[in-house]
Amino acid sequence: MKNTSDATRDLPRGMSRTGPVLFSYGFRPFFLASALWAIASLNLWMAYLSFGVPVASDYGTLYWHAHEMLFGFAPAVLAGFLLTAIPNWTGRLPIAGRPLAVLFAIWCAGRITMLLSGSTGIVPAAAIDSLFLPVMLLVCTREVVAGKKWKDLKVIAGLFVLSLANVLFHIEVIDGAGPELAIRFAIGAYVLLVTIVGGRILPSFTRNWINQFGRTDFPVPYNSFDAAIIIIGAVAFVLWAYAPHSTATWGTAGVAAVLNMIRLVRWRGWTTWPEPILFVLHATFLFVPLGFAAISVQAAGWLAEVAVLHVLAIGTISMMMLAVMTRAIRGHTGRKLKSSRMTNVSYVLLGCVALVRPLAELIPALSTEILAAAAIGWTAAFGLFALEHTPLLWSGRKPLTMRGG
């Protein structure tokens, strides 16, 4: 029989058996809140479009909508992922309990003050909202440096860019200018994170899955070819941010589209079709080359930027976030890595939204109907996610398996 101290040492990292379950691991509060805010903020935006309901009017409802997608919903998912993944990378204990609750409260304060910016004032709201990403940056940098995982600093660099982009967004709005530059920088940062982390997890997950069947047709692991493609993608995004209609942007984004397609093929994603929770990661990464292709077409003057933004924001960023959330929740609550029928439906719905929403700019006569259909699909996708996963996030502790005899 083990004594209490021995049993405590055998607890898996982050699986404290006391205190609120919600704050026992980073993915729990942030994944749950991100889904709920994805639904609430989008429907507030649609209420404004459809019925003229005033929403953050002093800030500008259009700008508020763009901000809350890029700097409200998305950072919550990113925080949940990083606060869960970094302990695995570094071997250090995860942020949990009161520190996690404080970090979550900072995120919530940003959402509330931005929504009520007409009462709080735009500048105070922007100042409070701008706290979360830098704090996340400091926390994650501390963990990576303490764990001496220097190669993971490139992921931290993405947080740094997002922090600057958020501040730039507020400055541009307060100065009366459009925040298009900040939006392009933010989307570029998120997509680069997808190309970095995706290049790490997709070949690994796929190899592990293929290996179960005794096969040897493994995907090509991350190598210098992948690193070169990420650098080319970064150059393309910088060019797009500063000169979205230049010849250099057209050419570089076109090259990035082709190379990322080659990269995706090297991962042999089609072999994972029988396993939707894995296949969806490959299907989502397809929006990376599609997004670069859209940037190239925009630079040539054949596509509106709003359409490009939604290809990347919904197809590449939001779909990857949904796919990663469903997988992480199952893995970290002791469930089998198998997607349910409800989860598979949410994947399909969000994929349809990613394909349909850009059509609002291509078919102006049907823009109202297209926006409504996209909003319904988005709400349904994240609604199904919340319906299925809230019980796991709120109260589902991972079953405790003790080591030793």
C-alpha positions in Angstrom: 0.0 0.0 0.0 1.4 3.4 -0.9 1.4 6.3 1.5 -0.2 9.7 0.7 3.1 11.3 -0.4 3.9 8.5 -2.8 0.5 8.7 -4.3 0.8 12.5 -4.7 4.1 12.1 -6.6 2.4 9.6 -8.9 -0.3 12.0 -10.0 0.0 13.0 -13.7 1.1 16.6 -14.2 -1.8 19.0 -14.1 -4.2 16.5 -12.7 -4.7 17.9 -9.3 -7.5 16.1 -7.5 -8.6 19.2 -5.5 -9.9 22.6 -6.4 -12.3 23.5 -9.3 -11.9 21.2 -12.2 -12.3 24.1 -14.6 -9.0 25.6 -13.5 -7.1 22.4 -13.3 -5.6 22.7 -16.8 -5.3 25.6 -19.3 -7.5 24.0 -22.0 -10.5 23.8 -19.8 -11.6 27.4 -19.2 -10.2 28.8 -22.5 -11.6 26.1 -24.8 -15.0 26.4 -23.2 -15.1 30.2 -23.2 -13.7 30.4 -26.8 -16.6 28.4 -28.1 -19.2 30.3 -26.2 -17.7 33.6 -27.2 -17.5 32.4 -30.9 -21.3 31.9 -30.8 -22.2 35.0 -28.8 -20.0 37.5 -30.6 -21.0 36.3 -34.1 -24.7 36.5 -33.2 -24.3 40.0 -31.8 -22.7 41.0 -35.1 -25.6 39.4 -37.0 -28.1 41.1 -34.7 -26.5 44.4 -35.7 -26.6 43.6 -39.5 -30.1 42.2 -39.4 -31.9 44.4 -36.9 -29.7 47.3 -36.3 -29.0 46.3 -32.7 -26.3 48.7 -31.3 -23.1 46.7 -30.5 -20.0 48.5 -29.4 -21.1 51.5 -31.5 -18.5 53.9 -30.3 -15.7 51.6 -31.2 -17.4 50.7 -34.5 -19.4 47.4 -34.8 -17.6 46.2 -37.9 -14.2 46.8 -36.2 -15.5 45.2 -33.0 -16.6 42.1 -34.9 -13.2 41.7 -36.6 -11.4 42.4 -33.4 -13.4 39.9 -31.3 -12.8 37.1 -33.9 -9.0 37.8 -34.1 -8.2 39.0 -30.6 -11.1 37.6 -28.5 -12.1 34.1 -29.7 -8.8 33.0 -31.3 -6.4 34.0 -28.5 -8.6 32.0 -26.1 -8.1 28.9 -28.2 -4.4 29.6 -28.6 -4.0 30.1 -24.8 -5.8 26.8 -24.1 -3.5 25.1 -26.5 -0.2 26.6 -25.4 -1.0 26.3 -21.7 -1.6 22.6 -22.3 1.1 21.9 -24.9 4.0 23.8 -23.4 4.2 21.6 -20.2 4.4 18.6 -22.6 7.3 20.3 -24.5 9.2 21.4 -21.4 8.4 18.8 -18.8 7.4 21.5 -16.3 4.2 21.7 -14.3 1.3 23.5 -16.1 -0.3 26.8 -15.0 -3.3 25.8 -12.9 -5.4 27.0 -10.0 -5.4 30.6 -9.0 -2.8 31.8 -11.6 -4.9 30.2 -14.4 -8.0 31.8 -13.0 -6.3 35.3 -13.0 -5.2 34.8 -16.6 -8.7 33.8 -17.6 -10.1 36.8 -15.7 -7.9 39.1 -17.8 -9.2 37.6 -21.0 -12.8 38.0 -19.7 -12.2 41.6 -18.7 -11.1 42.4 -22.3 -14.3 40.9 -23.8 -16.5 42.8 -21.4 -14.8 46.2 -21.7 -14.7 45.9 -25.5 -18.4 45.2 -25.6 -19.1 48.0 -23.3 -16.6 50.4 -24.7 -19.3 53.0 -25.1 -19.6 53.2 -21.3 -16.0 52.5 -20.3 -14.5 54.7 -23.0 -12.6 53.4 -26.0 -9.1 54.1 -24.7 -9.6 52.3 -21.3 -11.3 49.4 -23.1 -8.4 49.1 -25.5 -5.9 49.3 -22.7 -7.6 46.5 -20.7 -8.0 44.3 -23.8 -4.3 44.8 -24.7 -3.2 43.2 -21.4 -4.0 39.5 -22.2 -1.7 38.7 -25.0 1.4 40.3 -23.4 0.7 38.4 -20.2 0.4 35.2 -22.1 3.6 36.0 -23.9 5.4 36.5 -20.6 4.0 33.3 -19.1 4.8 31.2 -22.1 8.3 32.7 -22.6 9.1 32.0 -18.9 8.1 28.3 -19.3 9.9 27.7 -22.6 13.1 29.4 -21.3 13.0 27.6 -18.0 12.5 24.3 -19.8 15.4 25.3 -22.2 13.2 24.4 -25.2 14.8 27.0 -27.5 13.3 25.6 -30.7 9.8 26.4 -29.3 10.6 30.2 -29.1 9.4 30.5 -32.7 5.9 29.7 -31.4 6.4 32.4 -28.8 7.3 34.8 -31.6 3.8 34.3 -32.9 2.4 35.5 -29.6 4.7 38.6 -29.8 3.4 39.5 -33.3 -0.2 39.0 -32.1 0.4 41.3 -29.1 1.7 44.0 -31.4 -1.0 43.5 -33.9 -3.7 43.9 -31.3 -2.2 47.2 -30.0 -1.9 48.4 -33.6 -5.5 47.5 -34.3 -6.6 49.7 -31.4 -4.3 52.6 -32.4 -5.6 52.5 -36.0 -9.3 52.5 -34.8 -8.7 55.3 -32.2 -6.9 57.4 -34.9 -9.9 57.0 -37.2 -8.1 54.7 -39.7 -9.1 51.3 -40.9 -7.3 48.4 -39.0 -6.6 46.5 -42.2 -2.8 46.4 -41.6 -3.3 44.9 -38.1 -5.8 42.4 -39.4 -3.4 41.1 -42.1 -0.6 40.9 -39.6 -2.8 39.0 -37.1 -4.0 36.5 -39.7 -0.5 36.0 -41.0 0.7 35.3 -37.5 -2.0 32.7 -36.8 -1.5 31.0 -40.2 2.2 30.8 -39.6 1.6 29.2 -36.2 -0.6 26.6 -38.0 2.2 25.9 -40.5 4.7 25.6 -37.6 2.7 23.5 -35.2 0.9 21.7 -38.0 4.2 20.6 -39.4 5.0 19.2 -36.0 1.9 17.3 -35.2 0.4 16.2 -38.5 3.4 14.0 -39.6 3.7 12.7 -36.0 0.1 11.8 -35.5 -0.2 10.3 -38.9 2.9 8.2 -38.5 1.6 6.9 -35.1 -1.8 6.0 -36.7 -0.3 4.3 -39.7 2.1 2.3 -37.5 -0.8 0.7 -35.7 -1.5 -1.3 -38.8 2.0 -2.5 -39.4 2.4 -0.3 -42.5 5.6 1.6 -43.4 4.2 4.2 -45.8 5.0 6.9 -43.3 4.7 10.7 -43.9 7.9 12.7 -44.5 9.0 14.1 -41.1 9.8 17.7 -40.5 13.0 18.7 -42.2 14.8 21.7 -43.8 12.3 21.7 -46.7 9.5 22.5 -44.2 11.6 25.2 -42.6 12.2 26.8 -45.9 8.5 26.8 -46.8 7.6 28.4 -43.5 10.2 31.2 -44.1 8.7 31.7 -47.6 5.2 31.9 -46.1 6.4 34.5 -43.6 7.8 36.6 -46.4 4.6 36.3 -48.3 2.6 37.5 -45.3 4.8 40.5 -44.6 4.5 41.5 -48.3 0.7 41.0 -48.1 0.5 43.1 -44.9 2.4 46.1 -46.4 1.7 45.7 -50.1 -1.3 43.5 -50.7 -1.6 44.4 -54.4 2.1 44.3 -55.4 3.7 42.0 -58.0 6.0 40.7 -55.3 3.1 39.6 -53.2 1.4 37.9 -56.1 4.5 35.9 -56.9 5.6 35.0 -53.4 2.1 34.0 -52.3 1.8 31.9 -55.4 5.0 30.1 -54.7 4.0 29.6 -51.0 0.7 28.1 -52.2 2.4 25.5 -54.4 5.0 24.6 -51.8 2.5 24.2 -49.0 0.5 21.9 -51.2 3.6 19.8 -51.8 4.2 19.8 -48.1 0.7 18.6 -47.4 0.9 15.8 -49.9 4.2 14.6 -48.3 2.2 14.0 -45.1 -0.1 11.4 -46.8 -3.2 12.7 -45.2 -5.5 10.7 -47.5 -4.5 7.5 -45.8 -6.2 8.8 -42.6 -9.7 9.0 -44.1 -11.1 6.2 -41.8 -10.1 8.3 -38.7 -12.0 11.6 -38.9 -10.4 13.2 -35.9 -7.0 12.9 -37.6 -8.2 13.4 -41.2 -9.7 16.7 -40.3 -6.3 18.1 -39.5 -5.1 17.3 -43.0 -8.3 18.6 -44.6 -7.9 21.9 -42.6 -4.3 22.3 -43.6 -5.5 22.3 -47.2 -6.8 25.8 -46.5 -3.2 27.0 -46.1 -2.3 26.6 -49.8 -5.8 27.8 -50.7 -5.3 30.9 -48.6 -1.9 31.7 -50.2 -3.5 31.2 -53.6 -6.3 33.6 -52.6 -3.7 36.2 -51.5 -2.0 35.8 -54.9 -5.3 36.2 -56.7 -6.1 39.3 -54.6 -2.7 40.8 -55.4 -3.5 40.3 -59.1 -6.7 42.3 -58.6 -9.2 39.5 -59.1 -10.5 38.9 -55.6 -11.7 41.2 -52.8 -9.6 41.2 -49.6 -12.6 40.4 -47.4 -13.0 37.1 -49.2 -9.3 36.3 -48.7 -9.6 37.2 -45.0 -12.4 34.8 -44.5 -10.8 31.9 -46.4 -7.9 32.2 -44.0 -9.7 33.2 -40.8 -12.4 30.5 -41.0 -10.8 27.8 -43.2 -7.2 27.8 -41.9 -7.5 29.3 -38.4 -10.9 28.5 -37.0 -11.2 25.0 -38.5 -7.7 24.1 -37.2 -8.6 25.4 -33.8 -11.8 23.4 -33.7 -10.0 20.2 -34.8 -7.2 20.7 -32.2 -9.6 21.5 -29.4 -11.7 18.3 -29.9 -8.5 16.1 -30.0 -6.9 17.8 -27.0 -10.0 17.5 -24.9 -10.4 13.8 -25.5 -6.7 13.1 -24.9 -6.5 15.2 -21.7 -9.7 13.8 -20.2 -8.9 10.2 -20.7 -11.2 9.5 -23.7 -10.3 7.6 -26.8 -9.0 9.7 -29.7 -12.2 9.0 -31.7 -14.5 11.7 -32.9 -18.2 11.2 -32.3 -20.9 11.7 -34.9 -21.7 15.1 -33.3 -18.0 16.2 -33.6 -17.8 15.0 -37.2 -20.9 17.1 -38.0 -19.3 20.1 -36.5 -16.2 19.6 -38.7 -18.4 19.4 -41.8 -20.5 22.5 -40.8 -17.4 24.7 -40.2 -15.8 23.5 -43.4 -18.9 24.5 -45.3 -18.9 27.9 -43.7 -15.2 28.3 -44.8 -16.2 27.6 -48.4 -19.5 29.6 -48.4 -18.6 32.8 -46.5 -16.2 34.1 -49.1 -19.0 33.9 -51.7 -20.7 36.9 -50.2 -18.2 39.1 -51.9 -18.2 37.1 -55.1 -22.0 37.1 -55.4 -23.2 40.4 -54.0 -26.8 39.9 -55.0 -27.0 37.0 -52.5 -24.7 38.4 -49.8 -27.5 38.6 -47.2 -28.5 35.0 -47.7 -24.9 33.9 -47.7 -24.0 35.7 -44.5 -27.1 34.3 -42.8 -26.2 30.7 -43.9 -22.6 31.2 -42.8 -23.8 32.5 -39.4 -26.1 29.6 -38.9 -23.4 27.1 -39.8 -20.8 28.8 -37.5 -23.3 28.9 -34.6 -24.3 25.2 -35.2 -20.6 24.0 -35.4 -19.5 25.7 -32.2 -22.9 25.0 -30.5 -22.4 21.2 -31.1 -18.9 21.5 -29.8 -20.1 23.2 -26.6 -23.0 20.8 -26.2 -20.7 17.8 -26.3 -17.6 19.0 -24.6 -18.9 21.3 -21.8 -19.5 18.4 -19.4 -15.9 17.2 -20.1 -14.4 20.6 -19.6 -16.4 21.5 -16.5 -16.2 18.4 -14.5 -14.6 15.5 -16.4 -11.3 14.7 -14.5 -8.9 12.4 -16.2 -9.1 8.9 -14.7 -6.1 8.4 -12.3 -3.8 5.6 -13.2 -1.2 4.9 -10.5 2.2 3.7 -11.4 4.0 0.9 -9.6 2.7 -1.9 -7.5 
